Every structure is written in structure tokens, then in C-alpha cells.
């Protein structure tokens, strides 16, 4: 069982930056591939970024590549999402998720993930 808690969301102006954190409970954090998803009002939840269990591999949605950076610190049981050059279309609730590494190195489908956080709101004003 893994419990995930996101933090770091808030209101920022277009072009600004935010860093989201995802703190995981338990001693098996390093056995999970991790990811970030987001859901804007009236839209389906979409993939943002994924990171392998070791942190050595990452994968991004085209919409955020070059602006967002996913990372993890297994010693701290924490994953991060550094978001730069934010745009109004990045406004959404951001969720972190954990999927056992036996499912694959980098997971980008919702159904690949076993555990989800409660989400943190990000609002980008124009």
C-alpha cells in the first residue's frame, strides 16, 4: 500500500514557475514507477510526465516537454515536478501516481497506475 500526498500548487502568472512535490508513505517507494497527470475543468485526466523507479529515465507529454522536469529522491520518498514557463492552458488539478515497476519502465496510461494522490490545484493567470 502506498499513500501519496501532493503539495506546491497555487496561483501563478503566465510565464512563472512552480514546483510540485509528491510525498509517498511506506518503504517501497523505489519499487514504483511514478507519474504526474492533470485534469482541467470539463476535461479528462491526461498524462503529463513519468519517471522510472530509479529516476534514470523520464518521459513527457508533448505539451510540457522542454518546460517541465520530473525528478525523484528515493531517499526522501518524494517526487517532484518543476514547471517553468507556465501557460494558462496548464491550469488544472495535478495528480501524482505510483505504478509497480513490473508494469514497465515508464508508464503513461492511467490504467498502469495503482495509487493516486488527492491532487493539488495549479492556476495560471494570463
N, CA, C and O atoms as CSV, one atom per row, in Angstrom:
chain,resi,resn,atom,element,x,y,z
A,1,UNK,N,N,0.843,-1.185,0.000
A,1,UNK,CA,C,0.000,0.000,0.000
A,1,UNK,C,C,0.884,1.242,0.000
A,1,UNK,O,O,1.839,1.338,0.771
A,2,UNK,N,N,0.556,2.186,-0.867
A,2,UNK,CA,C,1.295,3.448,-0.946
A,2,UNK,C,C,0.304,4.588,-0.840
A,2,UNK,O,O,-0.718,4.601,-1.525
A,3,UNK,N,N,0.608,5.539,0.019
A,3,UNK,CA,C,-0.205,6.750,0.106
A,3,UNK,C,C,0.596,7.917,-0.442
A,3,UNK,O,O,1.776,8.078,-0.129
A,4,UNK,N,N,-0.052,8.727,-1.260
A,4,UNK,CA,C,0.610,9.830,-1.949
A,4,UNK,C,C,-0.050,11.144,-1.582
A,4,UNK,O,O,-1.276,11.248,-1.547
A,5,UNK,N,N,0.773,12.147,-1.307
A,5,UNK,CA,C,0.249,13.467,-0.959
A,5,UNK,C,C,0.992,14.514,-1.770
A,5,UNK,O,O,2.208,14.669,-1.656
A,6,UNK,N,N,0.227,15.236,-2.597
A,6,UNK,CA,C,0.812,16.303,-3.401
A,6,UNK,C,C,0.798,17.631,-2.639
A,6,UNK,O,O,-0.034,17.855,-1.760
A,7,UNK,N,N,1.734,18.493,-3.001
A,7,UNK,CA,C,1.770,19.851,-2.464
A,7,UNK,C,C,2.482,20.749,-3.458
A,7,UNK,O,O,3.117,20.276,-4.401
A,8,UNK,N,N,2.368,22.059,-3.234
A,8,UNK,CA,C,3.091,23.005,-4.063
A,8,UNK,C,C,2.264,23.736,-5.101
A,8,UNK,O,O,2.775,24.611,-5.800
A,9,UNK,N,N,1.001,23.388,-5.208
A,9,UNK,CA,C,0.154,24.080,-6.168
A,9,UNK,C,C,-0.156,25.499,-5.726
A,9,UNK,O,O,0.148,25.894,-4.600
A,10,UNK,N,N,-0.764,26.259,-6.623
A,10,UNK,CA,C,-1.114,27.623,-6.286
A,10,UNK,C,C,-1.440,28.440,-7.508
A,10,UNK,O,O,-1.658,27.907,-8.596
A,11,UNK,N,N,-1.469,29.756,-7.313
A,11,UNK,CA,C,-1.764,30.697,-8.385
A,11,UNK,C,C,-0.468,31.353,-8.835
A,11,UNK,O,O,0.312,31.834,-8.012
A,12,UNK,N,N,-0.241,31.371,-10.139
A,12,UNK,CA,C,0.965,31.959,-10.691
A,12,UNK,C,C,0.620,32.662,-12.000
A,12,UNK,O,O,-0.323,32.275,-12.689
A,13,UNK,N,N,1.375,33.677,-12.332
A,13,UNK,CA,C,1.145,34.380,-13.590
A,13,UNK,C,C,1.764,33.616,-14.753
A,13,UNK,O,O,2.698,32.833,-14.583
A,14,UNK,N,N,1.227,33.861,-15.915
A,14,UNK,CA,C,1.767,33.245,-17.124
A,14,UNK,C,C,3.262,33.558,-17.240
A,14,UNK,O,O,3.691,34.696,-17.047
A,15,UNK,N,N,4.036,32.530,-17.557
A,15,UNK,CA,C,5.480,32.669,-17.633
A,15,UNK,C,C,6.199,32.342,-16.348
A,15,UNK,O,O,7.426,32.245,-16.325
A,16,UNK,N,N,5.452,32.171,-15.281
A,16,UNK,CA,C,6.043,31.873,-13.981
A,16,UNK,C,C,6.365,30.405,-13.796
A,16,UNK,O,O,6.236,29.594,-14.713
A,17,UNK,N,N,6.791,30.087,-12.578
A,17,UNK,CA,C,7.214,28.722,-12.252
A,17,UNK,C,C,6.585,28.248,-10.951
A,17,UNK,O,O,6.260,29.043,-10.069
A,18,UNK,N,N,6.425,26.945,-10.854
A,18,UNK,CA,C,6.001,26.289,-9.630
A,18,UNK,C,C,6.721,24.950,-9.541
A,18,UNK,O,O,7.096,24.364,-10.556
A,19,UNK,N,N,6.908,24.477,-8.317
A,19,UNK,CA,C,7.441,23.127,-8.131
A,19,UNK,C,C,6.459,22.338,-7.278
A,19,UNK,O,O,6.166,22.698,-6.138
A,20,UNK,N,N,5.965,21.268,-7.852
A,20,UNK,CA,C,5.072,20.373,-7.137
A,20,UNK,C,C,5.888,19.252,-6.490
A,20,UNK,O,O,6.910,18.815,-7.020
A,21,UNK,N,N,5.413,18.810,-5.346
A,21,UNK,CA,C,6.023,17.673,-4.660
A,21,UNK,C,C,4.978,16.595,-4.432
A,21,UNK,O,O,3.787,16.878,-4.301
A,22,UNK,N,N,5.435,15.382,-4.387
A,22,UNK,CA,C,4.568,14.234,-4.099
A,22,UNK,C,C,5.286,13.378,-3.065
A,22,UNK,O,O,6.283,12.726,-3.374
A,23,UNK,N,N,4.783,13.384,-1.852
A,23,UNK,CA,C,5.390,12.607,-0.771
A,23,UNK,C,C,4.687,11.263,-0.657
A,23,UNK,O,O,3.459,11.198,-0.611
A,24,UNK,N,N,5.466,10.200,-0.613
A,24,UNK,CA,C,4.926,8.847,-0.547
A,24,UNK,C,C,5.211,8.209,0.802
A,24,UNK,O,O,6.274,8.407,1.390
A,25,UNK,N,N,4.243,7.443,1.278
A,25,UNK,CA,C,4.440,6.705,2.515
A,25,UNK,C,C,5.020,5.339,2.198
A,25,UNK,O,O,5.012,4.907,1.045
A,26,UNK,N,N,5.513,4.674,3.199
A,26,UNK,CA,C,5.995,3.314,3.018
A,26,UNK,C,C,7.468,3.239,2.665
A,26,UNK,O,O,8.102,4.243,2.342
A,27,UNK,N,N,7.998,2.025,2.733
A,27,UNK,CA,C,9.423,1.825,2.494
A,27,UNK,C,C,9.705,1.217,1.132
A,27,UNK,O,O,10.827,0.789,0.860
A,28,UNK,N,N,8.676,1.175,0.261
A,28,UNK,CA,C,8.849,0.538,-1.036
A,28,UNK,C,C,8.773,1.523,-2.177
A,28,UNK,O,O,8.499,1.137,-3.314
A,29,UNK,N,N,9.011,2.789,-1.894
A,29,UNK,CA,C,8.890,3.835,-2.911
A,29,UNK,C,C,9.714,3.512,-4.143
A,29,UNK,O,O,9.253,3.726,-5.265
A,30,UNK,N,N,10.907,3.008,-3.960
A,30,UNK,CA,C,11.807,2.772,-5.093
A,30,UNK,C,C,11.361,1.615,-5.977
A,30,UNK,O,O,11.945,1.396,-7.039
A,31,UNK,N,N,10.340,0.870,-5.563
A,31,UNK,CA,C,9.849,-0.206,-6.421
A,31,UNK,C,C,8.762,0.272,-7.373
A,31,UNK,O,O,8.222,-0.509,-8.157
A,32,UNK,N,N,8.450,1.547,-7.298
A,32,UNK,CA,C,7.367,2.089,-8.118
A,32,UNK,C,C,7.869,3.077,-9.159
A,32,UNK,O,O,8.677,3.960,-8.870
A,33,UNK,N,N,7.367,2.904,-10.386
A,33,UNK,CA,C,7.462,3.963,-11.369
A,33,UNK,C,C,6.431,5.017,-10.980
A,33,UNK,O,O,5.368,4.697,-10.449
A,34,UNK,N,N,6.759,6.269,-11.249
A,34,UNK,CA,C,5.900,7.361,-10.813
A,34,UNK,C,C,5.511,8.243,-11.988
A,34,UNK,O,O,6.180,8.265,-13.021
A,35,UNK,N,N,4.425,8.961,-11.807
A,35,UNK,CA,C,3.994,9.849,-12.875
A,35,UNK,C,C,3.165,11.014,-12.352
A,35,UNK,O,O,2.666,11.006,-11.227
A,36,UNK,N,N,3.040,12.006,-13.209
A,36,UNK,CA,C,2.163,13.140,-12.953
A,36,UNK,C,C,1.096,13.178,-14.051
A,36,UNK,O,O,1.385,12.981,-15.231
A,37,UNK,N,N,-0.121,13.433,-13.635
A,37,UNK,CA,C,-1.238,13.633,-14.541
A,37,UNK,C,C,-1.918,14.935,-14.154
A,37,UNK,O,O,-1.670,15.470,-13.073
A,38,UNK,N,N,-2.770,15.446,-15.028
A,38,UNK,CA,C,-3.529,16.642,-14.698
A,38,UNK,C,C,-4.928,16.552,-15.289
A,38,UNK,O,O,-5.174,15.849,-16.269
A,39,UNK,N,N,-5.827,17.284,-14.662
A,39,UNK,CA,C,-7.206,17.310,-15.139
A,39,UNK,C,C,-7.732,18.735,-15.056
A,39,UNK,O,O,-7.869,19.305,-13.974
A,40,UNK,N,N,-8.022,19.289,-16.215
A,40,UNK,CA,C,-8.590,20.627,-16.292
A,40,UNK,C,C,-10.115,20.531,-16.182
A,40,UNK,O,O,-10.684,19.475,-16.458
A,41,UNK,N,N,-10.773,21.606,-15.787
A,41,UNK,CA,C,-12.230,21.573,-15.654
A,41,UNK,C,C,-12.906,21.150,-16.955
A,41,UNK,O,O,-12.636,21.705,-18.020
A,42,UNK,N,N,-13.783,20.165,-16.851
A,42,UNK,CA,C,-14.520,19.701,-18.008
A,42,UNK,C,C,-13.747,18.808,-18.957
A,42,UNK,O,O,-14.244,18.449,-20.024
A,43,UNK,N,N,-12.531,18.447,-18.572
A,43,UNK,CA,C,-11.709,17.606,-19.445
A,43,UNK,C,C,-11.311,16.319,-18.739
A,43,UNK,O,O,-11.425,16.200,-17.520
A,44,UNK,N,N,-10.846,15.368,-19.520
A,44,UNK,CA,C,-10.398,14.111,-18.955
A,44,UNK,C,C,-8.990,14.275,-18.365
A,44,UNK,O,O,-8.236,15.176,-18.732
A,45,UNK,N,N,-8.675,13.379,-17.451
A,45,UNK,CA,C,-7.336,13.379,-16.873
A,45,UNK,C,C,-6.327,12.988,-17.957
A,45,UNK,O,O,-6.545,12.037,-18.707
A,46,UNK,N,N,-5.229,13.730,-18.027
A,46,UNK,CA,C,-4.235,13.470,-19.061
A,46,UNK,C,C,-2.840,13.308,-18.477
A,46,UNK,O,O,-2.516,13.843,-17.417
A,47,UNK,N,N,-2.040,12.565,-19.193
A,47,UNK,CA,C,-0.669,12.313,-18.799
A,47,UNK,C,C,0.175,13.578,-18.936
A,47,UNK,O,O,0.007,14.346,-19.883
A,48,UNK,N,N,1.079,13.785,-17.987
A,48,UNK,CA,C,1.999,14.913,-18.031
A,48,UNK,C,C,3.448,14.438,-18.132
A,48,UNK,O,O,4.176,14.832,-19.044
A,49,UNK,N,N,3.861,13.587,-17.186
A,49,UNK,CA,C,5.259,13.157,-17.156
A,49,UNK,C,C,5.378,11.871,-16.362
A,49,UNK,O,O,4.563,11.586,-15.484
A,50,UNK,N,N,6.412,11.094,-16.686
A,50,UNK,CA,C,6.668,9.843,-15.986
A,50,UNK,C,C,8.154,9.711,-15.690
A,50,UNK,O,O,8.996,10.269,-16.393
A,51,UNK,N,N,8.458,8.962,-14.634
A,51,UNK,CA,C,9.843,8.718,-14.255
A,51,UNK,C,C,9.973,7.270,-13.815
A,51,UNK,O,O,9.083,6.723,-13.164
A,52,UNK,N,N,11.089,6.660,-14.176
A,52,UNK,CA,C,11.325,5.272,-13.819
A,52,UNK,C,C,11.618,5.125,-12.325
A,52,UNK,O,O,11.826,6.117,-11.626
A,53,UNK,N,N,11.634,3.882,-11.844
A,53,UNK,CA,C,11.808,3.650,-10.411
A,53,UNK,C,C,13.141,4.184,-9.897
A,53,UNK,O,O,13.243,4.596,-8.741
A,54,UNK,N,N,14.162,4.178,-10.753
A,54,UNK,CA,C,15.477,4.659,-10.331
A,54,UNK,C,C,15.650,6.160,-10.544
A,54,UNK,O,O,16.550,6.779,-9.976
A,55,UNK,N,N,14.783,6.730,-11.363
A,55,UNK,CA,C,14.942,8.129,-11.736
A,55,UNK,C,C,15.808,8.326,-12.961
A,55,UNK,O,O,16.022,9.460,-13.390
A,56,UNK,N,N,16.308,7.249,-13.528
A,56,UNK,CA,C,17.232,7.360,-14.640
A,56,UNK,C,C,16.586,7.625,-15.986
A,56,UNK,O,O,17.252,8.036,-16.936
A,57,UNK,N,N,15.277,7.387,-16.062
A,57,UNK,CA,C,14.566,7.605,-17.325
A,57,UNK,C,C,13.329,8.453,-17.071
A,57,UNK,O,O,12.649,8.307,-16.055
A,58,UNK,N,N,13.056,9.338,-18.015
A,58,UNK,CA,C,11.881,10.199,-17.914
A,58,UNK,C,C,11.186,10.289,-19.266
A,58,UNK,O,O,11.769,10.003,-20.312
A,59,UNK,N,N,9.936,10.690,-19.210
A,59,UNK,CA,C,9.124,10.793,-20.430
A,59,UNK,C,C,8.096,11.886,-20.207
A,59,UNK,O,O,7.529,12.001,-19.121
A,60,UNK,N,N,7.853,12.703,-21.253
A,60,UNK,CA,C,6.964,13.842,-21.114
A,60,UNK,C,C,5.914,13.879,-22.216
A,60,UNK,O,O,6.136,13.408,-23.331
A,61,UNK,N,N,4.784,14.443,-21.878
A,61,UNK,CA,C,3.796,14.762,-22.890
A,61,UNK,C,C,4.359,15.888,-23.756
A,61,UNK,O,O,5.116,16.731,-23.274
A,62,UNK,N,N,3.987,15.898,-25.028
A,62,UNK,CA,C,4.495,16.926,-25.936
A,62,UNK,C,C,4.162,18.334,-25.440
A,62,UNK,O,O,4.935,19.269,-25.649
A,63,UNK,N,N,3.031,18.476,-24.794
A,63,UNK,CA,C,2.569,19.802,-24.370
A,63,UNK,C,C,3.432,20.419,-23.282
A,63,UNK,O,O,3.388,21.633,-23.081
A,64,UNK,N,N,4.219,19.608,-22.574
A,64,UNK,CA,C,5.032,20.140,-21.473
A,64,UNK,C,C,6.528,19.920,-21.682
A,64,UNK,O,O,7.339,20.458,-20.928
A,65,UNK,N,N,6.902,19.148,-22.678
A,65,UNK,CA,C,8.321,18.853,-22.915
A,65,UNK,C,C,9.089,20.150,-23.114
A,65,UNK,O,O,8.669,21.037,-23.858
A,66,UNK,N,N,10.227,20.240,-22.430
A,66,UNK,CA,C,11.044,21.442,-22.521
A,66,UNK,C,C,10.695,22.506,-21.506
A,66,UNK,O,O,11.457,23.451,-21.302
A,67,UNK,N,N,9.545,22.359,-20.866
A,67,UNK,CA,C,9.129,23.337,-19.838
A,67,UNK,C,C,9.058,22.700,-18.450
A,67,UNK,O,O,9.354,23.356,-17.451
A,68,UNK,N,N,8.670,21.436,-18.385
A,68,UNK,CA,C,8.520,20.726,-17.104
A,68,UNK,C,C,9.653,19.728,-16.942
A,68,UNK,O,O,10.167,19.183,-17.918
A,69,UNK,N,N,10.035,19.498,-15.682
A,69,UNK,CA,C,11.049,18.494,-15.367
A,69,UNK,C,C,10.578,17.644,-14.201
A,69,UNK,O,O,10.264,18.157,-13.127
A,70,UNK,N,N,10.532,16.351,-14.424
A,70,UNK,CA,C,10.159,15.406,-13.371
A,70,UNK,C,C,11.420,14.836,-12.748
A,70,UNK,O,O,12.400,14.574,-13.445
A,71,UNK,N,N,11.396,14.643,-11.440
A,71,UNK,CA,C,12.540,14.066,-10.739
A,71,UNK,C,C,12.045,13.354,-9.488
A,71,UNK,O,O,10.888,13.502,-9.094
A,72,UNK,N,N,12.918,12.591,-8.877
A,72,UNK,CA,C,12.553,11.890,-7.650
A,72,UNK,C,C,13.768,11.736,-6.758
A,72,UNK,O,O,14.906,11.703,-7.227
A,73,UNK,N,N,13.507,11.644,-5.467
A,73,UNK,CA,C,14.549,11.402,-4.478
A,73,UNK,C,C,14.090,10.195,-3.669
A,73,UNK,O,O,13.275,10.333,-2.757
A,74,UNK,N,N,14.604,9.024,-3.995
A,74,UNK,CA,C,14.143,7.807,-3.330
A,74,UNK,C,C,14.506,7.785,-1.845
A,74,UNK,O,O,13.824,7.134,-1.054
A,75,UNK,N,N,15.551,8.478,-1.467
A,75,UNK,CA,C,15.930,8.531,-0.049
A,75,UNK,C,C,14.903,9.312,0.764
A,75,UNK,O,O,14.748,9.095,1.966
A,76,UNK,N,N,14.206,10.224,0.088
A,76,UNK,CA,C,13.201,11.045,0.760
A,76,UNK,C,C,11.781,10.617,0.422
A,76,UNK,O,O,10.819,11.245,0.863
A,77,UNK,N,N,11.647,9.549,-0.359
A,77,UNK,CA,C,10.311,9.080,-0.766
A,77,UNK,C,C,9.486,10.204,-1.393
A,77,UNK,O,O,8.296,10.346,-1.111
A,78,UNK,N,N,10.124,10.986,-2.232
A,78,UNK,CA,C,9.462,12.157,-2.797
A,78,UNK,C,C,9.744,12.293,-4.286
A,78,UNK,O,O,10.852,12.032,-4.756
A,79,UNK,N,N,8.718,12.706,-5.011
A,79,UNK,CA,C,8.832,13.003,-6.429
A,79,UNK,C,C,8.499,14.483,-6.630
A,79,UNK,O,O,7.745,15.076,-5.858
A,80,UNK,N,N,9.070,15.058,-7.670
A,80,UNK,CA,C,8.887,16.475,-7.931
A,80,UNK,C,C,8.470,16.716,-9.380
A,80,UNK,O,O,8.713,15.894,-10.264
A,81,UNK,N,N,7.841,17.860,-9.593
A,81,UNK,CA,C,7.570,18.347,-10.941
A,81,UNK,C,C,7.887,19.833,-10.959
A,81,UNK,O,O,7.142,20.649,-10.415
A,82,UNK,N,N,9.000,20.171,-11.592
A,82,UNK,CA,C,9.370,21.573,-11.766
A,82,UNK,C,C,8.691,22.075,-13.028
A,82,UNK,O,O,8.904,21.538,-14.115
A,83,UNK,N,N,7.874,23.106,-12.881
A,83,UNK,CA,C,7.104,23.631,-14.005
A,83,UNK,C,C,7.553,25.056,-14.281
A,83,UNK,O,O,7.380,25.944,-13.446
A,84,UNK,N,N,8.126,25.267,-15.446
A,84,UNK,CA,C,8.590,26.588,-15.867
A,84,UNK,C,C,7.795,27.074,-17.063
A,84,UNK,O,O,7.114,26.294,-17.730
A,85,UNK,N,N,7.884,28.360,-17.328
A,85,UNK,CA,C,7.198,28.967,-18.483
A,85,UNK,C,C,5.735,28.545,-18.524
A,85,UNK,O,O,5.227,28.123,-19.563
A,86,UNK,N,N,5.081,28.661,-17.404
A,86,UNK,CA,C,3.697,28.204,-17.303
A,86,UNK,C,C,2.770,29.026,-18.182
A,86,UNK,O,O,2.967,30.225,-18.379
A,87,UNK,N,N,1.754,28.349,-18.707
A,87,UNK,CA,C,0.777,28.950,-19.592
A,87,UNK,C,C,-0.620,28.785,-18.975
A,87,UNK,O,O,-0.830,27.889,-18.157
A,88,UNK,N,N,-1.558,29.628,-19.356
A,88,UNK,CA,C,-2.926,29.461,-18.829
A,88,UNK,C,C,-3.490,28.063,-19.092
A,88,UNK,O,O,-4.266,27.546,-18.288
A,89,UNK,N,N,-3.109,27.460,-20.199
A,89,UNK,CA,C,-3.620,26.116,-20.510
A,89,UNK,C,C,-3.031,25.027,-19.618
A,89,UNK,O,O,-3.440,23.869,-19.702
A,90,UNK,N,N,-2.069,25.391,-18.761
A,90,UNK,CA,C,-1.549,24.434,-17.777
A,90,UNK,C,C,-2.419,24.395,-16.523
A,90,UNK,O,O,-2.187,23.577,-15.633
A,91,UNK,N,N,-3.410,25.267,-16.448
A,91,UNK,CA,C,-4.311,25.285,-15.298
A,91,UNK,C,C,-5.061,23.966,-15.188
A,91,UNK,O,O,-5.718,23.527,-16.132
A,92,UNK,N,N,-4.951,23.340,-14.018
A,92,UNK,CA,C,-5.560,22.027,-13.802
A,92,UNK,C,C,-5.312,21.586,-12.372
A,92,UNK,O,O,-4.569,22.222,-11.624
A,93,UNK,N,N,-5.945,20.494,-12.014
A,93,UNK,CA,C,-5.575,19.779,-10.790
A,93,UNK,C,C,-4.514,18.763,-11.182
A,93,UNK,O,O,-4.714,17.975,-12.107
A,94,UNK,N,N,-3.405,18.779,-10.489
A,94,UNK,CA,C,-2.290,17.889,-10.798
A,94,UNK,C,C,-2.264,16.746,-9.787
A,94,UNK,O,O,-2.344,16.953,-8.576
A,95,UNK,N,N,-2.149,15.526,-10.332
A,95,UNK,CA,C,-2.144,14.330,-9.518
A,95,UNK,C,C,-0.834,13.568,-9.692
A,95,UNK,O,O,-0.310,13.465,-10.801
A,96,UNK,N,N,-0.316,13.040,-8.600
A,96,UNK,CA,C,0.803,12.121,-8.739
A,96,UNK,C,C,0.274,10.692,-8.606
A,96,UNK,O,O,-0.764,10.452,-7.990
A,97,UNK,N,N,0.998,9.767,-9.187
A,97,UNK,CA,C,0.552,8.387,-9.215
A,97,UNK,C,C,1.744,7.442,-9.151
A,97,UNK,O,O,2.851,7.780,-9.569
A,98,UNK,N,N,1.493,6.252,-8.618
A,98,UNK,CA,C,2.538,5.230,-8.488
A,98,UNK,C,C,2.066,3.934,-9.118
A,98,UNK,O,O,0.942,3.488,-8.884
A,99,UNK,N,N,2.937,3.334,-9.921
A,99,UNK,CA,C,2.638,2.057,-10.538
A,99,UNK,C,C,3.810,1.122,-10.349
A,99,UNK,O,O,4.957,1.529,-10.537
A,100,UNK,N,N,3.550,-0.142,-9.975
A,100,UNK,CA,C,4.660,-1.043,-9.687
A,100,UNK,C,C,5.571,-1.185,-10.906
A,100,UNK,O,O,5.088,-1.258,-12.035
A,101,UNK,N,N,6.833,-1.223,-10.693
A,101,UNK,CA,C,7.799,-1.219,-11.799
A,101,UNK,C,C,7.719,-2.462,-12.671
A,101,UNK,O,O,8.267,-2.471,-13.773
A,102,UNK,N,N,7.048,-3.517,-12.204
A,102,UNK,CA,C,6.886,-4.702,-13.046
A,102,UNK,C,C,6.005,-4.403,-14.260
A,102,UNK,O,O,6.008,-5.156,-15.234
A,103,UNK,N,N,5.252,-3.299,-14.199
A,103,UNK,CA,C,4.403,-2.923,-15.327
A,103,UNK,C,C,5.207,-2.294,-16.468
A,103,UNK,O,O,4.736,-2.222,-17.603
A,104,UNK,N,N,6.402,-1.848,-16.159
A,104,UNK,CA,C,7.216,-1.226,-17.196
A,104,UNK,C,C,8.106,-0.149,-16.630
A,104,UNK,O,O,7.979,0.236,-15.467
A,105,UNK,N,N,9.016,0.338,-17.467
A,105,UNK,CA,C,9.984,1.333,-17.025
A,105,UNK,C,C,9.334,2.706,-16.865
A,105,UNK,O,O,9.512,3.375,-15.847
A,106,UNK,N,N,8.574,3.115,-17.889
A,106,UNK,CA,C,7.903,4.409,-17.890
A,106,UNK,C,C,6.438,4.170,-18.227
A,106,UNK,O,O,6.117,3.562,-19.248
A,107,UNK,N,N,5.571,4.644,-17.376
A,107,UNK,CA,C,4.144,4.384,-17.509
A,107,UNK,C,C,3.420,5.672,-17.866
A,107,UNK,O,O,3.594,6.688,-17.193
A,108,UNK,N,N,2.609,5.641,-18.918
A,108,UNK,CA,C,1.919,6.856,-19.323
A,108,UNK,C,C,0.409,6.687,-19.443
A,108,UNK,O,O,-0.293,7.628,-19.813
A,109,UNK,N,N,-0.091,5.501,-19.135
A,109,UNK,CA,C,-1.529,5.267,-19.187
A,109,UNK,C,C,-2.111,5.261,-17.777
A,109,UNK,O,O,-1.481,4.766,-16.842
A,110,UNK,N,N,-3.311,5.810,-17.628
A,110,UNK,CA,C,-3.945,5.838,-16.316
A,110,UNK,C,C,-4.049,4.445,-15.722
A,110,UNK,O,O,-3.832,4.258,-14.525
A,111,UNK,N,N,-4.377,3.475,-16.547
A,111,UNK,CA,C,-4.613,2.131,-16.024
A,111,UNK,C,C,-3.344,1.424,-15.570
A,111,UNK,O,O,-3.412,0.361,-14.952
A,112,UNK,N,N,-2.189,2.005,-15.871
A,112,UNK,CA,C,-0.932,1.413,-15.424
A,112,UNK,C,C,-0.626,1.733,-13.964
A,112,UNK,O,O,0.245,1.115,-13.351
A,113,UNK,N,N,-1.345,2.696,-13.421
A,113,UNK,CA,C,-1.043,3.170,-12.077
A,113,UNK,C,C,-1.981,2.583,-11.037
A,113,UNK,O,O,-3.183,2.439,-11.265
A,114,UNK,N,N,-1.404,2.247,-9.889
A,114,UNK,CA,C,-2.147,1.590,-8.820
A,114,UNK,C,C,-2.605,2.560,-7.730
A,114,UNK,O,O,-3.648,2.354,-7.109
A,115,UNK,N,N,-1.832,3.607,-7.502
A,115,UNK,CA,C,-2.123,4.517,-6.398
A,115,UNK,C,C,-2.101,5.955,-6.893
A,115,UNK,O,O,-1.311,6.324,-7.762
A,116,UNK,N,N,-2.999,6.764,-6.311
A,116,UNK,CA,C,-3.142,8.161,-6.716
A,116,UNK,C,C,-3.199,9.062,-5.495
A,116,UNK,O,O,-3.697,8.672,-4.438
A,117,UNK,N,N,-2.677,10.283,-5.658
A,117,UNK,CA,C,-2.838,11.291,-4.633
A,117,UNK,C,C,-4.170,12.001,-4.793
A,117,UNK,O,O,-4.958,11.696,-5.688
A,118,UNK,N,N,-4.401,12.951,-3.906
A,118,UNK,CA,C,-5.684,13.657,-3.904
A,118,UNK,C,C,-5.690,14.849,-4.843
A,118,UNK,O,O,-6.749,15.405,-5.134
A,119,UNK,N,N,-4.525,15.243,-5.318
A,119,UNK,CA,C,-4.426,16.339,-6.273
A,119,UNK,C,C,-4.084,17.672,-5.635
A,119,UNK,O,O,-4.394,17.916,-4.469
A,120,UNK,N,N,-3.444,18.530,-6.411
A,120,UNK,CA,C,-3.137,19.895,-5.984
A,120,UNK,C,C,-3.469,20.832,-7.142
A,120,UNK,O,O,-3.166,20.542,-8.299
A,121,UNK,N,N,-4.095,21.958,-6.812
A,121,UNK,CA,C,-4.575,22.872,-7.844
A,121,UNK,C,C,-3.468,23.797,-8.324
A,121,UNK,O,O,-2.710,24.355,-7.530
A,122,UNK,N,N,-3.394,23.943,-9.625
A,122,UNK,CA,C,-2.487,24.903,-10.248
A,122,UNK,C,C,-3.322,25.815,-11.135
A,122,UNK,O,O,-4.046,25.351,-12.015
A,123,UNK,N,N,-3.212,27.112,-10.894
A,123,UNK,CA,C,-3.927,28.090,-11.696
A,123,UNK,C,C,-2.920,29.073,-12.274
A,123,UNK,O,O,-2.146,29.690,-11.542
A,124,UNK,N,N,-2.939,29.209,-13.588
A,124,UNK,CA,C,-2.030,30.116,-14.277
A,124,UNK,C,C,-2.866,31.233,-14.877
A,124,UNK,O,O,-3.716,30.991,-15.734
A,125,UNK,N,N,-2.624,32.443,-14.431
A,125,UNK,CA,C,-3.381,33.588,-14.930
A,125,UNK,C,C,-2.662,34.225,-16.107
A,125,UNK,O,O,-1.434,34.223,-16.192
A,126,UNK,N,N,-3.468,34.774,-17.015
A,126,UNK,CA,C,-2.884,35.377,-18.224
A,126,UNK,C,C,-2.546,36.840,-17.997
A,126,UNK,O,O,-2.048,37.506,-18.904
